[in-house]
Amino acid sequence: MSKFILPVSPGVLSLNTSPTPEQIHRLRQGDYHKVDIYYGDYPNLHFLAEGAAHIREVNVHADMGHSLQVLSDLTRLEGLGLRGVSYAPGFDPGRLPALRYMAVDWHPDYPPLHCPRLEALYLYGPHAPDLRTVHAPTLRCLSVNGIPLQSTQGIENFSRLEQLWLMQQYRLEDFRGVEQLHQLKKFRADFCDIANWRPNPLRELTQLCHIEILNRQPGVLFPELHWLESFQALEYFAARSCSTHLSWPRLFSLPKLHALAISVNAEAQPWWESELHAIARACGREVESLSCGERRGVLQCSVYFRKPEVTAGTP
């Protein structure tokens, strides 16, 4: 089988076959701090133990779950990626005391996550863990992609969470706990059933600076946007299939707003670029770029404001 060209970076060992004796020697010497394992011919991954004292990151892009028990020997591991691994018997990241970053295709037979130092967690489908069983008190970034979550209940335990990405959540209707994330700065929801946002879980999170609601369900509208008026820290807002009742002066008056992208039914509320330019001027905003266009009955509008220049002495 022909081998594809592997990337070469200092301190990184990229493999698509078993390592050579020279590479294993260099693992022992500490020449590699990161190991990337791609699809290839491996009898096992026991060679990773040779670099246990030095390896800080391992990314497995192959279905090698049968031999991942060796990961428990990598006590200094800070980053772990398991993509394309259908199931890893005995996999327990809680045995990695230094782990700070993890991206994993989740399996229902994995034990509950107990990672006291974890800062970033990227979960992929098709299975979902119960967020109420996850112990990650230092978590700052959570991305759930393609996993059919039924509820976000338990997410309130991640009190330090700053970034929450909920991607391809066709079944998600229960957003309990999100309203308690008072450190959250960035939020994105994609494909979620926004019609059931009663109440809106973001309404009280006025510290948010980045919000994306990318609904793609025909005929489903995002709730009214008047609640955004108190979001004085908001810098970026995007909403697809949002409510047609907008107050452009109120949105344009948000002091830190830099970019805005909204799509609505074109027949319900026609917009003209000249009108939006006039509203921006009346709000004291300098427009860097503004465009409105219709496509298949959907009017798309994007506005970018020029950021004020920061002068010396400005906090």
Secondary structure, 3 states (H helix, E strand, C coil): CCCCCCCCECCEEEEEECCCHHHHHHHHHCCCCEEEEEEEECCCCHHHHHHCCCCCEEEEECCCHHHHHHHHHCCCCCEEEECCCCCCCCCCHHHCCCCCEEEEECCCCCCCCECCCCCEEEEECCCCCCHHHCECCCCCEEEEECCCCCECCCHHHCCCCCEEEEECCCCCCECCCHHHCCCCCEEEEECCCHHHCCCCCCCCCCCCCEEEEECCCCCCCCCCCHHHHHCCCCCEEEEECCCCCCCHHHHHCCCCCCEEEEEEECCCCCCCHHHHHHHHHHCCCCEEEEEEEEECCEEEEEEEECCCCCCCCCC
